[in-house]
Amino acid sequence: MLSVDRVVRAAIELVDREGGAGPSMRRTAAELGVGVMSLYRYVSGKEDLGRLMIDAVFGDHPLPEPGPPGWRAKLELSARKEWQIYREHPWVPQLFALTTRPPIAPRLMAYTDWRIRAVDDLGLDFPTMVRIAILVSTHTQSAAYPLAREQFANNTREEWIGARSGEAQETFASGTLPMIARFGTDAFEASQPHSIFEFGLHCILDGVANIVRPQLPLTTHAYPPGP
């Protein structure tokens, strides 16, 4: 028997298995063995289905209450939990990119609410707290965006680059890209999604620390220990 949850879970399993930037009513109906019009009794359309899919995967990874002590540990935990969602469901960042407005998904919005509460006692104004919460999520989504391409690619990133080494060397020989021409194993690793995620997350947390940490008199040229 069909239900909203069964339709949503079938759509998630389908996109996890076959890829794609978002849900398909037709493919989901085929997955369930029903006519496509049957789905409209449970979801209003493709956009509604996508919203429910996002809400479901975030609901599978709720943030703990009250969470670890300290704002930094809380924000870091929330970012890593969101990263885990995107590792398991690489289509989610792509689906975000296709939406014109953030989806009204309560269990997704709970991440933003949790992050705002994490910095609520630091003396920041509310708009700044909102910016911090959204920045953590936006960075994580952006770093995860390439994961979907890698999941269903016919070859590894290393194989893809190796097959184009001749073309790359020809481009580098022109001398117009001196920094790109220096790319080696270390730079290649630095450009991987997980590396971008880690680097950016620490930069964001350090930036927040600079906002919330009271500056000492200039004669000391120092800051007190962070939280």
N, C-alpha and C positions, 0 to 999 in steps of 0.2 A: 504494500500500500504506500502511495506517495505521501510525502510530508515535506514541509519546508526544509527541515534538516537533511532529509534524504536527498533532496534535489541539490542542496548546497554541497553536501559531502561527495556526491557523484561528480559534480563539476570540479571540485578540488582534486579528486583522484585523477580525473581525466587530464587536467592541465598539468598536474605533477608528472604524469606518465608520458604525455605526448607533446607537452610544451605549448607555446602560444602566448600572446601578450594579454589574453583575457578570455573570459568565458564565451561559450557558444551555446545558444539555446538549442540549436539543431543537434549538435554533437552530444550535448548533455541528455537530450531526450533519447537519442540512439543508445547512449550508455545505459539508460534506465529501461530501454525496451518499450518506450511509450511514444505516442505522437507528440510533436512539438507543442501543439496547442494545449496539451494537458498540463504543461509546466506553468502556463499563465494563471492557473488557479492558485499557484503558490508563490510565484514571483511575477512582478509586473513587467519584467523585460531584462535585457542583458545588463544594463547598468545596475539595476536592483540586485541581480544575481551576483555581480562583481562585488558590490558593497557587502552582501551577506557572506561571501567567501572571505573577504578581508577580515570581517568581524570574527568569523569562525576561527581562522588561523591565529589571530591575536588572542582569542579566548582560550586556545589550547596552550598558551604560554603566559599565564597571568603573572604579574609581578607580585612578589611577596609583601605581606604586611607584617611589621612596619618596614622591613628591609634592613640592610646593614646600617650601622651607625655612620654618620657623616654624609654630607651632601655629595662629596666626590665619589665615594663608594656607591652611593645610590645611583647617581647618573651613569657611572660606568657599568653597573649591573644592568640597568635598563637598556643601555646600548647593546650590550652583549646578548641580552635576551632577544632584542629585535633582530640583531644580526643572525641569531640562530633560526628565527622564523624565515628569513630570506635565504639562508642556506638550505633549509628544508623545502621552501616554496619559492624558487627563484623568479617566478612570474609575478610575484606581488609588487616589486618595485616598478616593473613594466606597466602593470595595471594602474598603479598610482600615476605614472606619467601620462596615461591616456585620459585621466579624469580631469574635467575642467575645474572642479571644486573638490576639496577634501570630502571623502564619504562620511555620512552620518552613521558611524559605526561605534556603538558604545564601548566595546571592548578594545578597540583601537584608541578611542579618545581617553580611555582609562590610563593608557601609557602617558599621555600628555598631562593629565591630571596628577598622576603619581610623581612625575618629574617636577611639576610646579610645586607640589608639596615638599619635595626634597630640598628646595632652595627657599622655602617660605620663611625661614627664620634667620635669614642672612642680612636683613635690612635693605633688600632690593625693592624697587617699585614693581607693581604687578606687570606692566608691559615688558620690563626686562626679564622677569621670571618666565613669561610666555616665550620670549625670544630664545632664551636658553633651552627651554623644553623642546621647542620646534627645531632649533639648530641641531640638537643631538639626533633627532629623528631624520632630518633632512640629510645630514652627513651620512648616516648609516644607509639610508635608501640609495643615495648617490653612489657610494662605494660598492653596494651590492648589485647595482644595475647590470654590470657585465656578466653576472653569474648565470643568467638565463642563456646567454649566447654560448657560454662554455659548456653548459649541461648537455645541449643537443648538437654541439659541433661535431663534424665528421672526423676531426683530428684534434690533438692537443694544441695548446697555445704555442708550445715549443716547436711542434711539427709544422704548424702554420708559418711561423717565423722562419724556420729552417728552409722551407720550400720557396721562400721569397728572399733568401739571403743575397742572391745575385742582383735582384732588383734593388734591394736596400743598399748594397755596396755601390751600385751605380749612382744612386741618389746621393749618398754620402760623399762620393768623389767630387761632386760639384763644389763642395766647400761652403755651401749656403746654410748648412745645418750643423755647425761645429759641435754643439752640445749633444745633439741627437747622435752624432757619429761616435761619441764616446760611450754609448751604451754597451754594457757588458753584462755578465751574469748578475752582478750585484744590482745594477740599475734595472735589469729585467725583473728581478725579484721584488725590488722596491715598487715596481709598477703594478704588481699583482693586486687584485681587489682586497685581499685580507690585509696586505701591507698598508694600502691606502686607508683602510678602515682604522687600523691600529694607530697609525701616525696622526690621522686627523682627529681621532677621539682624544688622544693625549694633548694635542694642541688646543682643542676646545676646552678640555678640563683645566689646562693651565691658564687659558684665557679667562675662564670664570674665576679661577683663584685670584687673578690679578684684579678682578672687579671687586671681589668681596673682602680681600685682605687689606686691612687699613695700613696706609703707608706711614712709616715712621718719619721723624724729622730728617731732613735731607742730610744733616751732618753724619748720620749713622750709615747711610747708603745700604740699608738692609731692611728685610721684612721679618716679621715674627714667623714662627713655624706655622704651616698651614693646618687646617683641621684634620 
